Amino acid sequence: MAFLPVAIFGLVGLALSLGCSVGALVMQVETPTPTPFKTPQSTFTLTPYWTPTFTPSPVPTDTPTLTPTPTQTPSPTPTTQNTESAAAQPAAQEAPPAPAEPTATPTPAEPTATPTPAFPFNVVYYQHDTGSPGETRMTGWIRLDIGPGQFKTLSNFQIKALAPDGNTYLSEPSGPGTADSTGAGTGDNHRMNTKLEFRPYTPGVYKVQLVEGGVQVSPEVEITLSANPLQYVHFDFFKSQ
């Protein structure tokens, strides 16, 4: 029995010794610092390697030419004005129309008088290649047109001709009756009541008119007699009733 206390005391001492050893181990585990693990971080410094990479190159100096100028950006001001103008138009259309002002009644224009012909007689002429070799010949019929197919032959009128040689010639005064200028059925025949004949046959330009008592009563016409063939001319001077 004396051995039991000694054994118990020995177990207690062993337990204390183990407790101290465990405590020492616990303290040894908690005391280590993380310094040995942080020390290698200094080897990851990137500054020496990035410095040459970002050195600006002279090549990009041409890139500013591609930058658009701000003047190309459309200004929003016209859009606002157009919007305001478009909004103002419906408002203007909704306004009631102003009453129309009374228009003055146009005064009818006075009828214009029919211009009086410069001469009472008109003239037409017929030129034939059947002239006489020894004379220049012109014939005429001076008449009043009463109606279709109805005529009145007029007296005391003359044909006046200015010849190419500068001389002026007058026909015999017109009479109240008519005759054939050449002959019936010849193709160059006309009704006539006066004639103008002078020698020799003179080709060229003639200025011809009708006169009454020396006064011109028809328009003046120009005719040309050819040298070959020989020609004669007939005139109809007429006026309406």
C-alpha positions in Angstrom: 0.0 0.0 0.0 3.0 2.3 0.5 3.7 1.9 -3.2 0.3 3.4 -4.2 0.9 7.0 -3.1 4.2 7.0 -4.8 2.6 5.8 -8.0 -0.1 8.4 -7.8 2.4 11.1 -7.2 4.4 9.9 -10.2 1.3 10.0 -12.4 0.5 13.5 -11.3 4.1 14.6 -12.0 3.9 13.0 -15.4 0.7 14.7 -16.2 2.1 18.1 -15.3 5.1 17.5 -17.3 3.0 16.6 -20.3 0.8 19.6 -19.8 3.8 21.8 -19.8 5.2 20.2 -22.9 1.8 20.6 -24.7 1.7 24.2 -23.6 5.2 24.8 -24.9 4.2 23.3 -28.2 1.1 25.4 -28.4 3.1 28.5 -27.8 5.6 27.5 -30.4 2.8 27.1 -33.0 1.3 30.5 -32.3 4.5 32.5 -32.2 5.8 32.0 -35.8 5.5 35.2 -37.9 4.5 35.3 -41.6 7.7 37.3 -42.5 9.4 34.4 -44.3 6.4 34.1 -46.6 6.2 37.9 -47.5 9.9 38.3 -48.2 9.7 36.8 -51.8 7.0 39.4 -52.9 9.7 41.9 -53.7 10.8 39.8 -56.7 7.5 40.6 -58.6 8.2 44.3 -59.0 7.2 45.1 -62.7 8.5 48.6 -63.0 11.7 47.8 -64.9 9.9 45.8 -67.6 6.8 48.2 -68.4 8.9 51.3 -68.7 10.2 50.6 -72.3 6.8 49.2 -73.4 4.9 52.5 -73.0 7.6 54.7 -74.6 5.7 56.8 -77.3 6.7 56.0 -80.8 7.0 58.8 -83.5 4.8 56.8 -85.9 1.4 57.8 -84.4 2.1 61.5 -85.2 0.1 61.0 -88.5 -3.1 60.0 -86.7 -4.4 63.6 -86.0 -5.3 64.0 -89.7 -8.1 61.4 -89.3 -9.8 63.3 -86.4 -13.0 64.8 -87.8 -13.3 68.6 -87.3 -16.1 69.9 -85.1 -17.5 72.0 -88.1 -18.9 68.8 -89.6 -21.3 68.2 -86.7 -24.7 69.5 -87.8 -26.1 72.2 -85.6 -29.4 71.4 -84.0 -30.6 75.0 -84.4 -32.3 74.6 -87.8 -34.2 71.5 -86.6 -35.6 73.5 -83.7 -36.6 76.4 -86.0 -38.2 74.0 -88.5 -40.1 72.3 -85.7 -41.3 75.6 -84.4 -42.3 76.7 -88.0 -44.1 73.4 -88.6 -45.9 73.8 -85.3 -46.9 77.3 -86.2 -48.3 76.4 -89.6 -51.2 74.3 -88.2 -52.1 77.1 -85.9 -52.1 79.6 -88.8 -54.3 77.2 -90.9 -56.8 76.9 -88.1 -57.4 80.7 -88.1 -60.6 81.6 -89.9 -60.1 83.1 -93.4 -60.3 86.9 -93.7 -63.4 88.1 -95.6 -62.7 88.8 -99.3 -62.6 92.4 -100.2 -65.2 93.4 -102.7 -63.8 93.7 -106.2 -64.7 96.6 -108.4 -66.8 95.8 -111.4 -64.6 96.1 -114.5 -65.6 98.8 -116.9 -66.2 97.3 -120.4 -63.7 98.5 -122.9 -65.0 100.7 -125.6 -65.2 98.9 -128.9 -62.3 99.8 -131.2 -63.2 101.3 -134.5 -62.4 99.2 -137.6 -59.4 100.8 -139.2 -60.2 102.5 -142.5 -58.2 101.2 -145.4 -55.5 103.5 -146.6 -57.0 103.3 -150.1 -60.5 102.5 -151.2 -59.4 100.1 -154.0 -57.6 96.8 -153.7 -55.5 95.3 -156.6 -54.6 91.9 -158.0 -52.6 91.3 -161.2 -52.0 88.6 -163.7 -48.7 88.3 -165.6 -48.6 86.5 -169.0 -45.7 85.4 -171.3 -47.5 86.8 -174.4 -46.2 90.3 -174.7 -45.7 92.2 -177.9 -42.2 92.7 -179.3 -42.7 96.3 -180.2 -44.4 97.7 -177.1 -44.9 97.5 -173.4 -48.5 96.8 -172.6 -50.7 96.8 -169.5 -54.5 96.5 -169.2 -56.9 97.1 -166.3 -60.5 96.7 -165.1 -61.7 99.2 -162.5 -64.9 98.2 -160.9 -67.3 98.2 -157.9 -68.2 94.8 -156.5 -71.9 94.9 -155.6 -72.4 91.2 -154.8 -71.4 87.7 -156.0 -71.2 87.9 -159.8 -72.5 91.5 -159.8 -70.1 94.3 -160.8 -70.2 97.9 -161.9 -67.5 99.2 -164.2 -66.1 102.6 -163.1 -65.1 105.5 -165.4 -62.4 108.2 -165.2 -59.6 106.2 -163.5 -56.1 105.7 -164.8 -53.2 103.3 -164.4 -50.0 105.1 -163.4 -46.7 103.3 -164.0 -43.1 104.3 -163.1 -40.9 102.6 -165.6 -37.3 101.3 -165.2 -36.1 104.2 -167.4 -37.4 106.7 -164.9 -40.3 107.9 -166.9 -43.9 107.9 -165.7 -46.7 106.7 -167.9 -50.5 107.1 -167.6 -53.2 104.9 -169.2 -56.2 106.2 -171.0 -59.1 107.1 -168.7 -61.3 104.1 -167.9 -64.7 103.9 -169.6 -68.1 102.6 -168.6 -68.0 99.4 -170.7 -65.6 96.5 -170.9 -63.7 94.7 -173.8 -61.3 91.7 -174.2 -57.7 92.4 -173.3 -56.5 89.9 -176.0 -59.2 87.6 -177.4 -61.7 85.1 -176.1 -60.3 81.6 -175.6 -56.6 82.6 -175.8 -55.9 81.8 -172.1 -54.6 85.2 -171.3 -57.8 87.2 -171.9 -59.4 89.5 -169.2 -62.2 92.0 -169.1 -60.8 95.5 -169.3 -61.9 99.1 -169.5 -58.5 100.8 -169.8 -55.0 100.1 -171.2 -51.5 101.5 -171.1 -49.2 101.0 -174.1 -45.8 102.6 -175.0 -42.9 101.8 -177.2 -40.5 100.0 -177.1 -40.8 96.9 -174.9 -38.8 97.7 -171.8 -38.0 94.9 -169.4 -37.4 95.7 -165.7 -39.2 96.7 -162.5 -42.3 98.8 -162.6 -44.2 100.5 -159.8 -47.9 100.6 -160.6 -50.9 102.3 -158.9 -54.5 103.5 -159.6 -55.2 107.2 -159.6 -58.3 109.3 -159.9 -57.7 112.9 -161.0 -54.0 112.4 -160.2 -54.7 111.2 -156.6 -53.5 107.7 -155.6 -56.5 105.5 -154.7 -54.9 102.0 -154.5 -51.8 100.4 -153.0 -48.7 100.5 -155.1 -47.4 97.2 -156.4 -44.1 96.2 -158.0 -43.9 94.0 -161.1 -40.9 92.8 -163.2 -41.2 92.3 -166.9 -38.7 89.8 -168.2 -36.5 90.3 -171.3 -37.4 86.8 -172.5 -40.1 85.8 -172.7 -41.9 89.0 -173.5 -44.7 89.7 -171.1 -47.8 91.8 -170.5 -49.7 92.4 -167.3 -53.4 92.8 -166.5 -54.7 94.5 -163.3 -58.0 94.3 -161.5 -58.7 97.3 -159.3 -61.8 96.8 -157.2 -63.7 98.1 -154.2 -66.7 96.8 -152.3 -70.0 98.7 -152.1 
